[in-house]
């Protein structure tokens, strides 16, 4: 039996919206994550193979069916062709539904933030503190390729933040010339 591998591991509230995990930012508990795999070897994840949830601290893992190191169940019953575990060197996607109640009022934060080096490779030794999630129509997605035996990747993280308030813009009209001259100059300024 080949040695199992793990991927994970953090979904958090990015309170300063910079796309980087800071010591004072907390994980989000109870977020359901889906694992999709490239089952037809065309390089695109096409089939849901597993599901788990974040623990009380926002941590998650995918490795193999059963209870993982964070005490969360990994349900691998969605697809019969994967031996109920991560397969070596296979293209995968982590997906989080955009409509989860735990994420109400939050949006995915900046992916691959320049504040953490702007790395986009999801490498488990260098791309470790930033948010890797990007938004599609219905999911927040992190694409990656699983490693080989002993190549665990705990750098696949997704940050969410409260969007900044929208600006209510108002238009102002200033009359710079006397109205009696019938020449009007307008200046439009926006602000709150």
Secondary structure, 3 states (H helix, E strand, C coil): CCCCCCEEEEEEECCCCCCECCCCCCECCCCEEEEEECCCCCCCCCEEEEEEECCCCCEEEECECEECCCCCEEECCCCHHHCCECCCCCEEEEEEECCCHHHCCEEECCECCHHHCCCCCCCCCCCCCEECCEECCCEEEEEEECCCCCCCEEEEEEEEEECCCCCCCCCCCCCCCCHHHCCCCCCCCCCC
